[in-house]
Amino acid sequence: MSVPFEKVGPYKYRIPRHGKIRVDAVFYASEAILRQLAEEDYASLRQLVNVATLPGIVEPALAMPDIHWGYGFPIGGVAAMDAEEGVVSPGGVGFDVNCGVRLLRSKLTREDVEPLKEKLADYLYARIPAGVGSERRDVRLSRKELKNVLREGAPAVVRMGFGTEADLEYIESGGRLPGADPDRVSPRAFERGAPQLGTLGSGNHFLEVQYVDAIYDPEAAEAFGLFEGQITVLIHTGSRGLGHQVCEDYVERFLRRLSLYKIELPDRQLAAAPIKSPDGDDYLRAMAAAANFAFANRQLITHFTREAFEAAGFSPRDHGLELVYDLAHNNAKFEEHGGRGVLVHRKGATRAFGPGHPEIPRAYRKVGQPVLVPGDMGRYSYVLAGTEGAMRETFGSSCHGAGRRLSRAKAKKLARQMDVVGALKEKGIVVRAKTRATVWEEIPEAYKDVSEVVEVVHGAGIGKKVARLRPLIVVKG
């Protein structure tokens, strides 16, 4: 089934309002990405059209160039809802609430790490539990302590000794979403999340030790503390089972209440409730609690990453691991755009605020917010900066990664014919993973080339290239 769209700018396409669509939809793509969308019969674009039917949506509904099919909303989707008249949809946040990416920079160079690469990989794998259902046995919180983490996020675990106050300045929203209420989180969500704080999980989550191999914008790179040959660490994980359960609980609850709110949906996976309703408020408070769990989770992993570097022989003074930035790509946040209060759903899309915005750390305010874009474990990732173009056109949003090309089943089928770990080792990349299946699902061939996605973002003016990072060590579930 085709979707009517027209080109309206460099890399920018519009799907005009038609039928029950309340607003225009806009997506960003290159010719190569358009071909990939056609190959999937425009399934993710049809999801974007569905999003544009939701009550209270503010024009336009958006999709980033890493768009692919998701639950209800396409991954890469952005939807701003009027803060008074709009709805909130758990499918527009995703099951892994506040899944996000954190970048650490170091004083080390590639030459410093290469001789100790295998040893460092072992220590990272030993100190950071990974895999389906992975648990941390050396960090056990009481229910009271866990509730405080859900209320306070990263600051709560920093006060426990996991990291420093300086870390908090470089986390989106200071590592804490306001309004969180642990009492809106189900006992089952607590049960699933309690042992998982400080763990990577599985799927596309990872920890990578990388090095900076290209600088595109020297001014922004200097502001972010990045230089060629420098060792960095990229951490990608979220709220684990707790966030998944929060989403599951509220999707089921919202589906039961659709008739109460007289909300008609083209797809039940878009289950929604008015922002100003008791149900909407409960979800937003539970979602904030799950988001705070995710911020705390990445903070704990940062602490144990520093410990692993020290165990491998790098003193704190030697490694100097500092937080560049931590930002989320699965949440809903109240913001002001165009003088209007909106609730911005970003699902597989990141905030990308431009220069001068007061929510950006002071050290970065001149160049824009860091935007972290992971690629795949065989190629590269990128650091971008937010732009005024993103503020004007995308509610201050940009892409979050490469975007999948192959389903996990297709990736595993292809990987069985390959020596994946051996091929990565030939490229100088050391892999530590809980299972072979996880590596198979995440082969580089399963993803779009992230450089294609980044060129679209850069060319469309909704992000600016700053640096490219190449992997040396990959830790996966």
N, C-alpha and C positions, 0 to 999 in steps of 0.2 A: 504494500500500500504506500503510495507516494504521499509526501507532505509538501504543500505549496510554500515555497520560500523564494526570496529574491536577494540578490547581493546589494548591499547598501553602503559598503565601504571596504577598505582593505581588510580582508579576513572576516568581515562582519556580514551576517545574513539575518534577514527578518522573515518571520512567519506572520502574515497579516492576521488581524482579528477576523474571525469568521465563526459561524455557527454559535456554539455556546461559549466560545472563548471570550473572556472579559477584557483581555489586554493583548497587545502584540507580544510575540515571543522573539527573542534575539539569541543567536548562537554564533560562536566564533570558530572558524575552521580554515584549513588550507585545502588545496585540491586533493591532496593525499587523504586527509581526514574525511573529506566529503565522500571519497570513494569507499572508505571503510564504513561510513554511515549507510551508504547504499547497500553494501554487502550484508548488513544486518537488517535490511528492509526498513531502515529508518525507525527502528523500534524505540531508540532512546529519544529521537525527536518527537515521536508520538507521545511519549511520556511528558516531554516538555510542554506540548500542546495541552495535555490533561492538566498540568499544573496551572496553566493560564486560565482555567475555568474556576479556580477556587475563589470563594467569596472574599472580598476585601483586598485582593492582590493589587499591588501598585505596579504600573507599567515601567519596564517590560519584565516578563518572565525570562530568565537567562540560563544559558548553558555555556560552560567553558570548553576549550578545545580538547580536553581530556574526557569529554562526555562518553559515557557508555551506560548500558541498561542497569537499572537499580531497582530497589523496592519502592514502588510508587513514583517517587521522584527519580529522574535520571541522576546518576553519579556525575558530578560536575554541575549540578543544578543550583541556581540561586533564585530565591523568591522573597520579595519584600512585601509584607502584609501591613496594611494600615493598623497602627497600634490600637485604635479604638474600634474599628469596624471589621477587622480581619480575623482570620483563623490561624491556629497553630496546628501543624501536622507532624506527628512523630516520623513519618516517612520522609519528611523534608529535612530531618536531622540525621536519621539513620540509626541502625541498631547499635553501632559502636559510638555512643555519645562522646563528643569531644575527642575522638581520635585525632591525633595531630602529630606534628613533627618538631623536634628540638635539635638545634645545631649547637655543638660545642666547638670552640676553637682552642688551639694549644700553642705553646711556644716551640713545639717539636717540628722537625722537617721529615720528609719521607726518608731521607738518608739515616736519620736517628732511629726510625722504627723498623726499617727493612730487616736488620739482623735479628730482631726480637719478635718478628711478626707472628710466627707460630706460637711462641710462648704467650704473647699478649692475647692471641685468639683463644687459647686454652683458659686463661684467667678470666676473660670476659664471659666465656661460655659457662664457666664454673660459678661465677658470681651473679649472673643475671638469668634466672630461670626462664626457659622458653618452651613453647609447645602447647598443644591443646590441653586445657585444664591445668597448666603449670601453676605451682604454688610456691610461696616464699616461706620457709620454715624458720628463718632467723628474724623475721619481723612479724610479731603477733600482737595485734591491737585488741583491747577490750572493746565491747560494743560502744561504750561511752567514747572511747578514743576514736573509733571509726566514725561515729556520728559527727565528731568534731572535724574530722577530715572532710566529710561530706559538706559540712557547713563552711569550712575555711579554706579547703584546697591546699595548694602548695605551701602557704605560710604555716599551716599546722605541722607538716612534717619537717619543715626547716627548724621550727622551734624544738622538735625532737632531736635535732642534731644532724639531719640529712640535708646537707648543703648549707648555704650561707644566705644572709639577708640580701647580699648583692645579686644573687640569682633572681630574686623576685622582681627586680626592676625590669628584667628582660624576658618576662613571660607575658603573653597577651592577657590583659585585664588583671595583671599582677598575680596571675595564678589562681584567681578566685572569682567565680560568677556570683553576683549578689542574689539574694532572695532564695538561696537553697534551703530546703526543709527536708531533713532526713526522714521525718515522719510521713512524708508522701512517697517514700520508697518502700516497696513490699518486703516482707521478711525473706521471701525467696531471693530477691536481689541482694540483700545483705548476706545471705548464706553463700551465694555464688561469689560475691566480691571479696568477702573478708580475707580469704587466704591468698588472694591474687594481687594484692597491692605490692608493686615493685617487680612485676613480671612482664615479659614481652607478649606472651600469647603466641598465636600461630597465624596462618594465612599470610597476608602480605606485610605483617609486622616484622620489624628487623632492627638491628643495631649495626651500623657500618662505620668502620674506621676508614677514612678517606683522605685524599690529599687534594689541595687546590692545584689544578693543572692549567687554568686559564683565568685571566682577569679581563673583563670587558669594560668596566667602569671604575677607573682607579680611585676617584673621589669617594664613591659609595663603598668600595672594597676597603679603603682606609678607615672609613667611619665604622664599618662592621668589624674591623680588626683582622682582615684577611689578606694573605700574601701568597704568591706562587710558591709551591712546594710545601706549604704548611699542612700539618696533620689536623684534621677535623674529625668530629664524631657526629653522626646523624642517627637520631633515635625516632622510630615511628611506632607508636602504639597508642592505645586509648583506655577506655573504662572497663575493658574485659567483661566478665560475665555480669557484673553489676549493671553496666550501661545497657547491655543486650536485654536483660530482664526488664529494666525500666521501659524500654521501647516496646517490648512484647506486651507488658501489662497494659500500657496506655493505648496501644493500637486496639487491643481487644475491648477495652472500656469505651473508646471513642466509637467503635463500630456499633456497639449496643445503643449509643446515644444519638446516632445520626438523625433518626426521625424526630427526636426531641428538639433538635436545633434546625430541622428542616433543611439539612445540607444534602444536596444531590451531587453524586460523584460519578465520573466516568470510569473510575477504577477504585475498588474498595481499599486498595493499598494506600490511597490518599486520605484515609480516615483522619478527620479533623474535628476540632471544637473551637468555638469562638474564644479569642484571646481573653475576653472579659468574662467568660463563664467560669463557674467553680471548677469544671473539668479542665478547661484550658489552664487555669491558674495552678491546679494541682500538678499537671504535667510539667509546666514551666519550672516549678519549684523542684520537682523530682529530677528533671533534666539538668538543672543547675547543680544539684547534688552529685549526679553522675559525672558531670563535667569537672567538678572539683576533685572527684576521685581520680579522674584521668590526669589532671594537672599534677596531683600528688604522686601518681604512679610514675610519670616521667621524671619527677624530681628525685624519687628514690632510685630509679635506674641511673640517673646522673651521679648520685653519690657512689653507687657500686661500680660505675664505670671508672671514676677517679681511683677507687680502691684497686681495681684491676690493673690500671696503669702503674700504680705504685708497687703492686706485687710483682709486676713484670720487670721492675728495676728502675722506673722513672719516679724520682721524688716529686712531691707537690710543686717545688720550685722549678723543677725541670719540665714537667708536663704543662703546668700553668693552665689547666683546663678551665675555661670560663664560658659562660652561656652567651651565645650570640643572640638567639631568640628562640622562643617556643610559641607556636601558633597552632590553632585548631582548624580542622576542616570538616567537622560534623557538629554544628550547633545552631541555635537560634538566639539572636541577640537584639535587644532594643537599641536602636541607633537613630540618629537624625540625618536624613538625606533630603536635599532640596527644601529645607525648612520644615520638613514633615517627619513626625515620629513614626517609625516603622519597626516591625519585628523581622529581621533579615534571617531567613533560613539559608544556611550554606551547607550543602551536602556534597562532600567531595569537592569543595571549593574553599579557598582561604580568604581571610581578610587581607586587603592590600591597600592600606591607607597611604595617601600621598604625603609629600613634604608639608611640614608645618602642623600636622594634626596633633592636638594635645595628648592623645592617647599613645603616641609613639614615644619610646624612650628618648630623653633629651639628646643623647649622643647621636641619634639617628634622624632627628627631626628635620635636618636640612636636606637629607637625601631621600627620605621616605622609609616606610616600614620594611624590614626584611621579609621576603616571601620565599619560603623554602619549598623546592619542587623536586621530590625524589624521582629517580628514573627507575632503572632495574639493576640487579646486582652484577650485571656484566658490562654495563656501559658507564653512565655518569648521572649525576644529579646537578641541579642548578640552584644558585641563590639569585633572586631577583629583588628589585625594590618596588614598592608601591608608587603609584603615579596619580597626578591630577586627573588623567584620563579615566582611571578606574573610579575615582570619586564621582566624576560626571556621568559615566556610562554604566557602571556595573555595581552600584551601591558599595564601592570600595572593595571589590572582590576580584580574585584571580584564580588561576588553575591550582590544582593540588598535587599533580603528579603526571605520570605518563598516560595512564588510562589503559585498561586491559584491551587486548585484541582477541585473545583466545579464552574460552571458558577454562575452568580448572581441569575439567575432564579431558578437554582437547589438549591442554598443555601436558598433562601426564601421559597421554597417549603418544605425543610427539617425543617427550623426554625419554621414554623407554628405549628409544632407538639411539640415544646419545649417552656419552659419558659427560654429564653436566659438570660434576665437580672437577673432573680432569681438565675439561675445556677451560673452566674458570682459573684453575691453577696455572695453566699455560699463559694466561693473561696476568699472572702475578696476584691473583685474588684467592685468599684462603677462606674456606667456608666451614663453619661449625653449625650443625643443625641437628634437631632432635630426631627427625625422620627423613628418609629419602623422599617420601611423598611430598613433603613441604617444599623441598628444593625443586622437585619436578613441577609442582604447580606454579612455581615462581620463576621459571626459566625466562631469560631475556626475551625470547621469541613470543612469550605470552603478552608482552606489552608493546604499545606504540613506542616509537623512538621519541623519548622525551624532548630531544632537541627540536623536533617538528612542532610539538606542543608549545615549547618556549618561544620559537620563532613567531608563531601566531600571536601569542600574548604580547611579545615585544613589538611586532609589526602593527598590531592593533592599538598600541599605546596604553594597554591596561596593566602593564608591568614592564620593568626595565632590566635587561640582563646585567648582572654584576660579576658573577664568577661561576666556574664549572668545577665540580668535584668528582674525582674518580675513586672507585672502591679499592681497598687493600685487604680488608677483613670484613666478612659478612657473618653475623650471628642471626640465626633464624630458628623458629620453632619446628 
